[in-house]
Amino acid sequence: MLESGHHGDLWLDLELLCLRPDRLRPFVNELAARLEKYGAEVVCGPLVEGAFLALMVASEMALPFTYSEPLPEETPTKLYPVRYRLPPPLCAEVHGKRVAIVNDAINVGSAVRGTFADLKRCQAEPVAIAALAALTPWVSRFAETNGLGLEVLASLESEVWTPTACPLCIRGEPLTDPA
């Protein structure tokens, strides 16, 4: 099950992404170069892996870095049960600033969507989303709907379903532990 509450056919162990930061450097450089045209003043990434990548991109761009942290929704729901919030001191730092949201891989956008909403709450101006990979078309639609630039280094095909539409659940097949 994905953080959003959706079920999917692809799981990535993103915890390993920053194990060797030197191997990420070419991708960080590419994302930073692509983001230049948006005039971002701050780079923000959702904790955990997205924030590490965002920190590296911010450093490459010589920009301030902020992050959003996942918290349980005040009124839990089956889909999108997690919200993202910038810590109060960081919220004040993004007020009135143009912000690029950087994440590792985006599926149905729980982290990006939550970070975007909180940046708006902090009266920041999100201008672009950047990621190493997009796993579904969700991020393209979200960027277009919200007038954001989008820079993704790779697109992978994956399927996601609501829990009630998941073919494995419908057939009664047990979840498998990727470990």
N, CA, C and O atoms as a DFTB+ gen file, in Angstrom:
716 C
 N C O
     1  1       0.845      -1.177       0.000
     2  2       0.000       0.000       0.000
     3  2       0.889       1.238       0.000
     4  3       1.879       1.311       0.728
     5  1       0.520       2.200      -0.822
     6  2       1.262       3.449      -0.930
     7  2       0.845       4.403       0.188
     8  3      -0.211       4.226       0.796
     9  1       1.671       5.411       0.459
    10  2       1.363       6.382       1.513
    11  2      -0.004       7.021       1.309
    12  3      -0.682       7.362       2.278
    13  1      -0.406       7.185       0.066
    14  2      -1.686       7.820      -0.249
    15  2      -2.882       6.951       0.120
    16  3      -4.017       7.428       0.144
    17  1      -2.628       5.674       0.407
    18  2      -3.713       4.737       0.664
    19  2      -4.075       3.928      -0.568
    20  3      -4.819       2.952      -0.467
    21  1      -3.562       4.317      -1.731
    22  2      -3.794       3.560      -2.959
    23  2      -2.969       2.272      -2.936
    24  3      -2.008       2.151      -2.176
    25  1      -3.351       1.337      -3.759
    26  2      -2.574       0.121      -3.979
    27  2      -1.923       0.247      -5.346
    28  3      -2.475       0.886      -6.241
    29  1      -0.746      -0.361      -5.515
    30  2      -0.052      -0.244      -6.785
    31  2       0.710      -1.494      -7.152
    32  3       0.882      -2.400      -6.336
    33  1       1.167      -1.533      -8.400
    34  2       1.898      -2.705      -8.884
    35  2       3.408      -2.504      -8.908
    36  3       4.140      -3.358      -9.408
    37  1       3.882      -1.369      -8.366
    38  2       5.320      -1.096      -8.369
    39  2       5.736      -0.516      -7.024
    40  3       5.116       0.421      -6.521
    41  1       6.786      -1.078      -6.452
    42  2       7.318      -0.584      -5.191
    43  2       8.787      -0.277      -5.388
    44  3       9.532      -1.115      -5.896
    45  1       9.214       0.909      -4.995
    46  2      10.621       1.286      -5.075
    47  2      11.166       1.462      -3.666
    48  3      10.536       2.119      -2.837
    49  1      12.328       0.885      -3.387
    50  2      12.975       1.068      -2.095
    51  2      13.773       2.363      -2.122
    52  3      14.988       2.354      -2.318
    53  1      13.081       3.469      -1.926
    54  2      13.716       4.782      -2.038
    55  2      14.614       5.114      -0.849
    56  3      15.369       6.085      -0.890
    57  1      14.532       4.317       0.197
    58  2      15.430       4.526       1.340
    59  2      16.892       4.371       0.925
    60  3      17.783       4.921       1.573
    61  1      17.138       3.635      -0.137
    62  2      18.506       3.402      -0.610
    63  2      19.022       4.513      -1.521
    64  3      20.200       4.537      -1.878
    65  1      18.134       5.430      -1.894
    66  2      18.471       6.457      -2.878
    67  2      19.706       7.277      -2.493
    68  3      20.565       7.530      -3.337
    69  1      19.798       7.682      -1.258
    70  2      20.887       8.575      -0.842
    71  2      22.026       7.846      -0.131
    72  3      22.880       8.474       0.496
    73  1      22.031       6.536      -0.231
    74  2      23.101       5.761       0.388
    75  2      24.464       6.181      -0.155
    76  3      25.438       6.255       0.594
    77  1      24.532       6.455      -1.457
    78  2      25.759       6.911      -2.108
    79  2      25.474       8.240      -2.805
    80  3      25.231       8.261      -4.011
    81  1      25.500       9.359      -2.058
    82  2      25.146      10.654      -2.648
    83  2      25.970      11.023      -3.872
    84  3      25.484      11.725      -4.758
    85  1      27.213      10.555      -3.930
    86  2      28.057      10.868      -5.090
    87  2      27.453      10.319      -6.385
    88  3      27.653      10.903      -7.450
    89  1      26.728       9.221      -6.310
    90  2      26.101       8.643      -7.498
    91  2      24.883       9.448      -7.955
    92  3      24.465       9.351      -9.109
    93  1      24.324      10.233      -7.054
    94  2      23.172      11.077      -7.396
    95  2      23.583      12.388      -8.054
    96  3      22.770      13.034      -8.714
    97  1      24.832      12.779      -7.879
    98  2      25.295      14.096      -8.316
    99  2      24.918      14.443      -9.758
   100  3      24.451      15.559      -9.985
   101  1      25.092      13.556     -10.749
   102  2      24.714      13.939     -12.126
   103  2      23.219      14.253     -12.250
   104  3      22.831      15.145     -13.005
   105  1      22.393      13.529     -11.515
   106  2      20.941      13.756     -11.570
   107  2      20.563      15.041     -10.846
   108  3      19.674      15.774     -11.280
   109  1      21.241      15.302      -9.746
   110  2      21.044      16.559      -9.010
   111  2      21.403      17.731      -9.910
   112  3      20.659      18.709      -9.990
   113  1      22.535      17.634     -10.583
   114  2      22.965      18.709     -11.483
   115  2      21.945      18.942     -12.595
   116  3      21.648      20.086     -12.941
   117  1      21.410      17.853     -13.155
   118  2      20.424      17.964     -14.229
   119  2      19.135      18.625     -13.725
   120  3      18.592      19.509     -14.388
   121  1      18.647      18.200     -12.558
   122  2      17.432      18.824     -12.015
   123  2      17.665      20.306     -11.725
   124  3      16.814      21.142     -12.031
   125  1      18.812      20.630     -11.138
   126  2      19.122      22.030     -10.826
   127  2      19.165      22.864     -12.100
   128  3      18.623      23.969     -12.135
   129  1      19.797      22.351     -13.136
   130  2      19.881      23.086     -14.404
   131  2      18.494      23.300     -14.999
   132  3      18.198      24.384     -15.502
   133  1      17.650      22.288     -14.948
   134  2      16.299      22.414     -15.499
   135  2      15.436      23.379     -14.704
   136  3      14.556      24.031     -15.266
   137  1      15.678      23.480     -13.401
   138  2      14.862      24.366     -12.557
   139  2      15.241      25.840     -12.684
   140  3      14.454      26.708     -12.303
   141  1      16.402      26.135     -13.199
   142  2      16.872      27.526     -13.295
   143  2      15.851      28.447     -13.952
   144  3      15.666      29.577     -13.502
   145  1      15.192      27.989     -14.998
   146  2      14.278      28.841     -15.779
   147  2      13.032      29.279     -15.024
   148  3      12.314      30.159     -15.499
   149  1      12.751      28.689     -13.859
   150  2      11.532      29.026     -13.126
   151  2      11.728      30.154     -12.108
   152  3      10.763      30.624     -11.506
   153  1      12.959      30.578     -11.923
   154  2      13.221      31.679     -10.999
   155  2      12.886      31.376      -9.551
   156  3      12.475      32.267      -8.808
   157  1      13.059      30.135      -9.149
   158  2      12.796      29.762      -7.758
   159  2      13.757      30.501      -6.830
   160  3      14.918      30.742      -7.159
   161  1      13.235      30.842      -5.680
   162  2      14.053      31.489      -4.644
   163  2      14.352      30.543      -3.494
   164  3      15.233      30.805      -2.675
   165  1      13.610      29.437      -3.437
   166  2      13.740      28.440      -2.372
   167  2      13.436      27.077      -2.985
   168  3      12.646      26.971      -3.923
   169  1      14.073      26.033      -2.447
   170  2      13.769      24.656      -2.834
   171  2      13.207      23.951      -1.608
   172  3      13.768      24.041      -0.516
   173  1      12.087      23.245      -1.797
   174  2      11.422      22.544      -0.701
   175  2      11.220      21.084      -1.073
   176  3      10.818      20.781      -2.197
   177  1      11.492      20.180      -0.148
   178  2      11.274      18.760      -0.394
   179  2      10.571      18.092       0.757
   180  3      10.820      18.421       1.916
   181  1       9.684      17.146       0.448
   182  2       9.012      16.396       1.507
   183  2       9.960      15.393       2.163
   184  3      10.713      14.695       1.484
   185  1       9.908      15.337       3.499
   186  2      10.707      14.330       4.202
   187  2      10.187      12.954       3.837
   188  3       8.971      12.766       3.797
   189  1      11.021      12.012       3.575
   190  2      12.408      11.891       3.943
   191  2      13.283      11.968       2.690
   192  3      14.049      12.921       2.543
   193  1      13.192      11.008       1.799
   194  2      14.127      10.974       0.667
   195  2      14.004      12.192      -0.234
   196  3      15.017      12.687      -0.728
   197  1      12.805      12.683      -0.461
   198  2      12.622      13.867      -1.287
   199  2      13.358      15.062      -0.726
   200  3      13.922      15.860      -1.476
   201  1      13.355      15.191       0.602
   202  2      14.050      16.316       1.227
   203  2      15.563      16.212       1.048
   204  3      16.238      17.223       0.854
   205  1      16.088      15.004       1.113
   206  2      17.533      14.841       0.913
   207  2      17.921      15.268      -0.504
   208  3      18.906      15.979      -0.699
   209  1      17.150      14.835      -1.471
   210  2      17.391      15.227      -2.858
   211  2      17.218      16.736      -3.028
   212  3      18.029      17.388      -3.687
   213  1      16.165      17.284      -2.435
   214  2      15.920      18.727      -2.521
   215  2      17.069      19.523      -1.904
   216  3      17.450      20.569      -2.429
   217  1      17.614      19.040      -0.809
   218  2      18.751      19.713      -0.179
   219  2      19.946      19.751      -1.132
   220  3      20.631      20.769      -1.237
   221  1      20.189      18.647      -1.818
   222  2      21.300      18.610      -2.771
   223  2      21.048      19.551      -3.943
   224  3      21.969      20.227      -4.402
   225  1      19.800      19.603      -4.435
   226  2      19.462      20.504      -5.539
   227  2      19.598      21.953      -5.087
   228  3      20.146      22.780      -5.816
   229  1      19.105      22.270      -3.889
   230  2      19.220      23.635      -3.362
   231  2      20.691      24.046      -3.257
   232  3      21.050      25.173      -3.595
   233  1      21.520      23.143      -2.798
   234  2      22.943      23.438      -2.678
   235  2      23.550      23.719      -4.052
   236  3      24.325      24.661      -4.210
   237  1      23.200      22.907      -5.035
   238  2      23.704      23.103      -6.405
   239  2      23.253      24.447      -6.973
   240  3      23.988      25.096      -7.718
   241  1      22.031      24.859      -6.611
   242  2      21.485      26.120      -7.130
   243  2      21.847      27.322      -6.247
   244  3      21.499      28.457      -6.573
   245  1      22.540      27.075      -5.134
   246  2      22.889      28.121      -4.163
   247  2      21.637      28.835      -3.652
   248  3      21.607      30.059      -3.532
   249  1      20.590      28.028      -3.349
   250  2      19.329      28.563      -2.837
   251  2      19.052      28.035      -1.439
   252  3      19.577      26.990      -1.053
   253  1      18.236      28.743      -0.684
   254  2      17.808      28.217       0.612
   255  2      16.995      26.930       0.423
   256  3      16.381      26.715      -0.622
   257  1      17.006      26.086       1.450
   258  2      16.310      24.801       1.441
   259  2      15.316      24.745       2.592
   260  3      15.614      25.175       3.706
   261  1      14.146      24.217       2.313
   262  2      13.159      23.942       3.349
   263  2      12.609      22.541       3.119
   264  3      12.864      21.912       2.092
   265  1      11.854      22.071       4.095
   266  2      11.245      20.751       3.962
   267  2       9.862      20.763       4.591
   268  3       9.523      21.622       5.405
   269  1       9.080      19.773       4.180
   270  2       7.777      19.552       4.807
   271  2       7.826      18.178       5.452
   272  3       8.482      17.263       4.955
   273  1       7.121      18.050       6.571
   274  2       7.139      16.776       7.274
   275  2       5.759      16.135       7.269
   276  3       4.746      16.827       7.377
   277  1       5.718      14.792       7.141
   278  2       4.432      14.105       7.117
   279  2       3.828      14.021       8.511
   280  3       4.514      13.729       9.490
   281  1       2.539      14.281       8.576
   282  2       1.779      14.176       9.825
   283  2       0.464      13.488       9.512
   284  3      -0.037      13.603       8.394
   285  1      -0.109      12.771      10.479
   286  2      -1.412      12.167      10.208
   287  2      -2.462      13.259       9.986
   288  3      -2.436      14.297      10.648
   289  1      -3.370      13.022       9.065
   290  2      -4.479      13.962       8.839
   291  2      -5.276      14.103      10.130
   292  3      -5.434      13.139      10.879
   293  1      -5.772      15.299      10.385
   294  2      -6.565      15.525      11.597
   295  2      -7.835      14.688      11.576
   296  3      -8.259      14.169      12.610
   297  1      -8.439      14.557      10.410
   298  2      -9.598      13.685      10.225
   299  2      -9.172      12.602       9.241
   300  3      -9.209      12.810       8.028
   301  1      -8.760      11.428       9.774
   302  2      -8.225      10.394       8.876
   303  2      -9.222       9.981       7.795
   304  3     -10.427       9.882       8.026
   305  1      -8.662       9.744       6.601
   306  2      -9.449       9.270       5.470
   307  2      -8.745       8.047       4.911
   308  3      -7.579       7.802       5.223
   309  1      -9.450       7.272       4.083
   310  2      -8.819       6.083       3.506
   311  2      -7.774       6.465       2.470
   312  3      -6.732       5.816       2.369
   313  1      -8.046       7.524       1.691
   314  2      -7.071       7.989       0.721
   315  2      -6.485       9.311       1.212
   316  3      -7.198      10.162       1.744
   317  1      -5.208       9.465       1.030
   318  2      -4.454      10.644       1.477
   319  2      -4.609      10.876       2.986
   320  3      -5.046      11.947       3.408
   321  1      -4.247       9.861       3.804
   322  2      -4.370      10.008       5.255
   323  2      -3.233      10.804       5.897
   324  3      -3.211      10.996       7.112
   325  1      -2.291      11.265       5.072
   326  2      -1.121      12.001       5.581
   327  2      -1.160      13.411       5.012
   328  3      -1.453      13.603       3.832
   329  1      -0.865      14.395       5.852
   330  2      -0.715      15.771       5.390
   331  2       0.757      16.146       5.569
   332  3       1.480      15.487       6.316
   333  1       1.188      17.179       4.901
   334  2       2.570      17.647       5.014
   335  2       2.563      19.081       5.509
   336  3       1.780      19.906       5.038
   337  1       3.442      19.374       6.463
   338  2       3.526      20.720       7.030
   339  2       4.981      21.156       7.106
   340  3       5.862      20.376       7.468
   341  1       5.218      22.425       6.757
   342  2       6.527      23.015       6.990
   343  2       6.580      23.408       8.457
   344  3       5.594      23.925       8.982
   345  1       7.699      23.179       9.136
   346  2       7.817      23.666      10.507
   347  2       7.606      25.193      10.527
   348  3       8.009      25.875       9.585
   349  1       6.987      25.733      11.575
   350  2       6.662      27.172      11.602
   351  2       7.802      28.119      11.221
   352  3       7.562      29.067      10.471
   353  1       9.034      27.906      11.703
   354  2      10.094      28.843      11.281
   355  2      10.362      28.795       9.774
   356  3      10.708      29.814       9.177
   357  1      10.206      27.627       9.159
   358  2      10.429      27.510       7.724
   359  2       9.266      28.092       6.935
   360  3       9.451      28.612       5.835
   361  1       8.069      28.004       7.501
   362  2       6.899      28.605       6.853
   363  2       7.132      30.108       6.706
   364  3       6.845      30.683       5.655
   365  1       7.635      30.725       7.725
   366  2       7.917      32.168       7.671
   367  2       8.981      32.480       6.618
   368  3       8.943      33.548       6.006
   369  1       9.923      31.571       6.398
   370  2      11.006      31.795       5.435
   371  2      10.545      31.722       3.985
   372  3      11.169      32.320       3.109
   373  1       9.452      30.992       3.719
   374  2       8.983      30.866       2.336
   375  2       7.895      31.880       1.999
   376  3       7.519      32.014       0.835
   377  1       7.393      32.584       2.983
   378  2       6.319      33.568       2.776
   379  2       6.704      34.544       1.655
   380  3       7.726      35.226       1.733
   381  1       5.862      34.596       0.612
   382  2       6.094      35.521      -0.496
   383  2       7.185      35.102      -1.468
   384  3       7.530      35.871      -2.365
   385  1       7.738      33.901      -1.314
   386  2       8.856      33.456      -2.161
   387  2       8.382      32.466      -3.220
   388  3       7.384      31.766      -3.043
   389  1       9.120      32.427      -4.321
   390  2       8.899      31.451      -5.395
   391  2       9.619      30.157      -5.008
   392  3      10.822      30.162      -4.749
   393  1       8.873      29.054      -4.970
   394  2       9.414      27.799      -4.431
   395  2       9.306      26.671      -5.455
   396  3       8.268      26.488      -6.092
   397  1      10.397      25.920      -5.599
   398  2      10.405      24.690      -6.390
   399  2      10.267      23.516      -5.428
   400  3      10.994      23.421      -4.439
   401  1       9.333      22.631      -5.727
   402  2       9.152      21.417      -4.935
   403  2       9.954      20.306      -5.611
   404  3       9.758      20.025      -6.794
   405  1      10.852      19.678      -4.861
   406  2      11.682      18.600      -5.397
   407  2      11.390      17.329      -4.611
   408  3      11.409      17.327      -3.380
   409  1      11.119      16.249      -5.336
   410  2      10.857      14.962      -4.701
   411  2      11.622      13.881      -5.449
   412  3      12.113      14.105      -6.555
   413  1      11.716      12.719      -4.842
   414  2      12.453      11.613      -5.452
   415  2      11.643      10.967      -6.567
   416  3      11.985      11.103      -7.741
   417  1      10.578      10.269      -6.209
   418  2       9.694       9.626      -7.188
   419  2       8.265       9.984      -6.822
   420  3       7.905      10.011      -5.646
   421  1       7.460      10.256      -7.825
   422  2       6.085      10.680      -7.589
   423  2       5.146       9.660      -8.207
   424  3       5.215       9.357      -9.398
   425  1       4.260       9.137      -7.354
   426  2       3.269       8.179      -7.815
   427  2       1.942       8.902      -7.969
   428  3       1.657       9.444      -9.036
   429  1       1.124       8.920      -6.921
   430  2      -0.134       9.671      -6.972
   431  2      -0.043      10.929      -6.113
   432  3      -1.064      11.535      -5.788
   433  1       1.144      11.312      -5.756
   434  2       1.412      12.631      -5.253
   435  2       1.061      12.983      -3.830
   436  3       0.830      14.156      -3.537
   437  1       1.011      12.025      -2.937
   438  2       0.682      12.343      -1.555
   439  2       1.623      13.416      -0.992
   440  3       1.162      14.403      -0.419
   441  1       2.922      13.229      -1.151
   442  2       3.900      14.156      -0.586
   443  2       3.927      15.492      -1.328
   444  3       3.991      16.548      -0.699
   445  1       3.878      15.454      -2.648
   446  2       3.911      16.691      -3.442
   447  2       2.636      17.490      -3.221
   448  3       2.681      18.705      -3.027
   449  1       1.519      16.816      -3.250
   450  2       0.223      17.469      -3.062
   451  2       0.154      18.131      -1.682
   452  3      -0.293      19.271      -1.556
   453  1       0.602      17.402      -0.647
   454  2       0.589      17.946       0.708
   455  2       1.556      19.104       0.877
   456  3       1.235      20.091       1.540
   457  1       2.743      18.990       0.279
   458  2       3.733      20.063       0.359
   459  2       3.219      21.304      -0.365
   460  3       3.336      22.416       0.150
   461  1       2.653      21.120      -1.552
   462  2       2.073      22.224      -2.316
   463  2       1.009      22.952      -1.484
   464  3       1.022      24.180      -1.401
   465  1       0.098      22.207      -0.875
   466  2      -0.973      22.812      -0.075
   467  2      -0.404      23.609       1.086
   468  3      -0.901      24.692       1.396
   469  1       0.630      23.088       1.733
   470  2       1.170      23.828       2.870
   471  2       1.988      25.034       2.439
   472  3       2.006      26.048       3.137
   473  1       2.658      24.942       1.309
   474  2       3.347      26.128       0.797
   475  2       2.335      27.247       0.526
   476  3       2.595      28.412       0.827
   477  1       1.194      26.887      -0.037
   478  2       0.143      27.885      -0.276
   479  2      -0.350      28.461       1.051
   480  3      -0.577      29.666       1.163
   481  1      -0.516      27.596       2.058
   482  2      -0.944      28.064       3.387
   483  2       0.075      29.054       3.949
   484  3      -0.294      30.017       4.621
   485  1       1.344      28.817       3.675
   486  2       2.422      29.713       4.143
   487  2       2.557      30.946       3.251
   488  3       3.461      31.758       3.451
   489  1       1.676      31.092       2.280
   490  2       1.670      32.205       1.335
   491  2       2.947      32.267       0.490
   492  3       3.454      33.340       0.162
   493  1       3.442      31.079       0.152
   494  2       4.543      30.966      -0.807
   495  2       3.928      30.816      -2.192
   496  3       2.725      30.591      -2.326
   497  1       4.757      30.942      -3.213
   498  2       4.297      30.767      -4.588
   499  2       5.017      29.571      -5.221
   500  3       6.097      29.738      -5.788
   501  1       4.432      28.364      -5.133
   502  2       5.052      27.232      -5.813
   503  2       5.108      27.503      -7.317
   504  3       4.117      27.920      -7.916
   505  1       6.278      27.264      -7.925
   506  2       6.445      27.555      -9.355
   507  2       6.771      26.325     -10.190
   508  3       6.561      26.331     -11.403
   509  1       7.284      25.268      -9.558
   510  2       7.674      24.084     -10.331
   511  2       7.762      22.873      -9.420
   512  3       7.938      22.977      -8.206
   513  1       7.631      21.721     -10.061
   514  2       7.855      20.431      -9.405
   515  2       8.965      19.746     -10.185
   516  3       8.967      19.762     -11.416
   517  1       9.909      19.144      -9.470
   518  2      10.976      18.377     -10.113
   519  2      11.126      17.056      -9.381
   520  3      10.972      16.988      -8.162
   521  1      11.428      16.005     -10.136
   522  2      11.605      14.686      -9.541
   523  2      12.517      13.844     -10.414
   524  3      12.681      14.101     -11.606
   525  1      13.099      12.844      -9.799
   526  2      13.882      11.890     -10.562
   527  2      12.969      11.051     -11.445
   528  3      13.316      10.736     -12.583
   529  1      11.782      10.685     -10.911
   530  2      10.888       9.812     -11.677
   531  2       9.429      10.111     -11.374
   532  3       9.067      10.472     -10.255
   533  1       8.606       9.951     -12.392
   534  2       7.150       9.982     -12.258
   535  2       6.664       8.582     -12.618
   536  3       7.054       8.018     -13.640
   537  1       5.810       8.036     -11.765
   538  2       5.363       6.661     -11.953
   539  2       3.968       6.565     -12.552
   540  3       3.561       5.504     -13.024
   541  1       3.247       7.657     -12.532
   542  2       1.904       7.718     -13.131
   543  2       1.746       9.106     -13.752
   544  3       2.585       9.976     -13.518
   545  1       0.704       9.330     -14.527
   546  2       0.482      10.662     -15.115
   547  2      -0.030      11.693     -14.109
   548  3      -0.236      12.848     -14.483
   549  1      -0.238      11.322     -12.864
   550  2      -0.815      12.230     -11.871
   551  2      -0.077      13.564     -11.824
   552  3      -0.714      14.616     -11.863
   553  1       1.254      13.544     -11.741
   554  2       2.009      14.778     -11.551
   555  2       1.864      15.715     -12.740
   556  3       1.846      16.934     -12.566
   557  1       1.763      15.169     -13.935
   558  2       1.567      16.022     -15.120
   559  2       0.246      16.770     -15.024
   560  3       0.184      17.973     -15.278
   561  1      -0.795      16.060     -14.661
   562  2      -2.118      16.706     -14.520
   563  2      -2.104      17.738     -13.391
   564  3      -2.664      18.825     -13.534
   565  1      -1.465      17.400     -12.273
   566  2      -1.408      18.314     -11.133
   567  2      -0.656      19.591     -11.509
   568  3      -1.108      20.694     -11.204
   569  1       0.484      19.438     -12.165
   570  2       1.278      20.598     -12.574
   571  2       0.477      21.481     -13.524
   572  3       0.439      22.700     -13.357
   573  1      -0.155      20.879     -14.509
   574  2      -0.934      21.647     -15.481
   575  2      -2.099      22.373     -14.805
   576  3      -2.321      23.557     -15.057
   577  1      -2.830      21.681     -13.961
   578  2      -3.980      22.267     -13.266
   579  2      -3.575      23.458     -12.404
   580  3      -4.328      24.424     -12.274
   581  1      -2.381      23.384     -11.815
   582  2      -1.941      24.426     -10.882
   583  2      -0.943      25.408     -11.489
   584  3      -0.351      26.209     -10.766
   585  1      -0.747      25.358     -12.809
   586  2       0.137      26.307     -13.471
   587  2       1.594      26.190     -13.051
   588  3       2.294      27.198     -12.957
   589  1       2.056      24.972     -12.796
   590  2       3.427      24.735     -12.340
   591  2       4.281      24.173     -13.461
   592  3       3.796      23.423     -14.308
   593  1       5.554      24.538     -13.463
   594  2       6.496      23.882     -14.344
   595  2       6.727      22.467     -13.838
   596  3       6.539      22.183     -12.655
   597  1       7.130      21.593     -14.727
   598  2       7.372      20.202     -14.349
   599  2       8.648      19.720     -15.011
   600  3       8.814      19.835     -16.226
   601  1       9.542      19.181     -14.207
   602  2      10.802      18.621     -14.694
   603  2      10.989      17.246     -14.079
   604  3      11.217      17.122     -12.875
   605  1      10.894      16.220     -14.899
   606  2      11.026      14.833     -14.452
   607  2      12.074      14.161     -15.321
   608  3      12.018      14.252     -16.547
   609  1      13.030      13.487     -14.694
   610  2      14.111      12.866     -15.459
   611  2      13.718      11.529     -16.097
   612  3      14.274      11.149     -17.128
   613  1      12.768      10.817     -15.492
   614  2      12.339       9.535     -16.048
   615  2      10.869       9.301     -15.743
   616  3      10.366       9.696     -14.691
   617  1      10.194       8.658     -16.674
   618  2       8.799       8.260     -16.461
   619  2       8.735       6.747     -16.509
   620  3       9.230       6.122     -17.447
   621  1       8.129       6.169     -15.499
   622  2       7.956       4.723     -15.431
   623  2       6.469       4.422     -15.438
   624  3       5.671       5.184     -14.893
   625  1       6.103       3.330     -16.045
   626  2       4.694       2.949     -16.101
   627  2       4.346       2.105     -14.886
   628  3       4.984       1.084     -14.629
   629  1       3.340       2.529     -14.143
   630  2       2.831       1.706     -13.055
   631  2       1.331       1.926     -12.948
   632  3       0.797       2.936     -13.406
   633  1       0.673       0.970     -12.340
   634  2      -0.769       1.052     -12.138
   635  2      -1.041       1.304     -10.661
   636  3      -0.359       0.760      -9.792
   637  1      -2.031       2.125     -10.390
   638  2      -2.500       2.331      -9.016
   639  2      -4.015       2.212      -8.994
   640  3      -4.703       2.529      -9.965
   641  1      -4.511       1.746      -7.854
   642  2      -5.948       1.558      -7.695
   643  2      -6.368       2.016      -6.308
   644  3      -5.559       2.031      -5.380
   645  1      -7.621       2.384      -6.170
   646  2      -8.178       2.549      -4.831
   647  2      -8.246       1.143      -4.231
   648  3      -8.274       0.164      -4.977
   649  1      -8.274       1.022      -2.910
   650  2      -8.312      -0.319      -2.317
   651  2      -9.482      -1.170      -2.816
   652  3      -9.334      -2.382      -2.977
   653  1     -10.624      -0.565      -3.060
   654  2     -11.786      -1.341      -3.501
   655  2     -11.669      -1.777      -4.963
   656  3     -12.376      -2.691      -5.386
   657  1     -10.791      -1.143      -5.738
   658  2     -10.622      -1.499      -7.147
   659  2      -9.362      -2.329      -7.399
   660  3      -9.102      -2.725      -8.535
   661  1      -8.590      -2.592      -6.364
   662  2      -7.334      -3.338      -6.513
   663  2      -7.634      -4.782      -6.945
   664  3      -8.359      -5.498      -6.254
   665  1      -7.075      -5.210      -8.092
   666  2      -7.368      -6.569      -8.564
   667  2      -6.881      -7.655      -7.605
   668  3      -7.525      -8.698      -7.494
   669  1      -5.778      -7.443      -6.920
   670  2      -5.298      -8.437      -5.951
   671  2      -6.260      -8.547      -4.776
   672  3      -6.558      -9.650      -4.318
   673  1      -6.742      -7.421      -4.289
   674  2      -7.683      -7.438      -3.169
   675  2      -9.003      -8.091      -3.584
   676  3      -9.593      -8.865      -2.830
   677  1      -9.449      -7.766      -4.787
   678  2     -10.701      -8.345      -5.288
   679  2     -10.587      -9.872      -5.356
   680  3     -11.546     -10.582      -5.052
   681  1      -9.408     -10.376      -5.757
   682  2      -9.199     -11.833      -5.837
   683  2      -8.844     -12.446      -4.483
   684  3      -8.738     -13.667      -4.365
   685  1      -8.661     -11.609      -3.465
   686  2      -8.332     -12.123      -2.134
   687  2      -6.885     -12.561      -1.979
   688  3      -6.561     -13.315      -1.062
   689  1      -6.008     -12.093      -2.869
   690  2      -4.593     -12.463      -2.769
   691  2      -3.930     -11.654      -1.674
   692  3      -4.157     -10.449      -1.566
   693  1      -3.109     -12.306      -0.858
   694  2      -2.441     -11.579       0.241
   695  2      -1.352     -10.637      -0.284
   696  3      -0.768     -10.863      -1.344
   697  1      -1.101      -9.591       0.477
   698  2      -0.002      -8.694       0.155
   699  2       1.309      -9.431       0.353
   700  3       1.411     -10.301       1.218
   701  1       2.300      -9.094      -0.435
   702  2       3.609      -9.682      -0.262
   703  2       4.557      -8.624       0.279
   704  3       4.486      -7.452      -0.092
   705  1       5.438      -9.056       1.154
   706  2       6.435      -8.169       1.738
   707  2       7.632      -8.149       0.800
   708  3       8.231      -9.196       0.552
   709  1       8.004      -6.959       0.261
   710  2       9.126      -6.912      -0.680
   711  2      10.445      -7.346      -0.060
   712  3      11.382      -7.680      -0.786
   713  1      10.540      -7.349       1.287
   714  2      11.770      -7.779       1.947
   715  2      11.917      -9.277       1.787
   716  3      12.890      -9.857       2.270
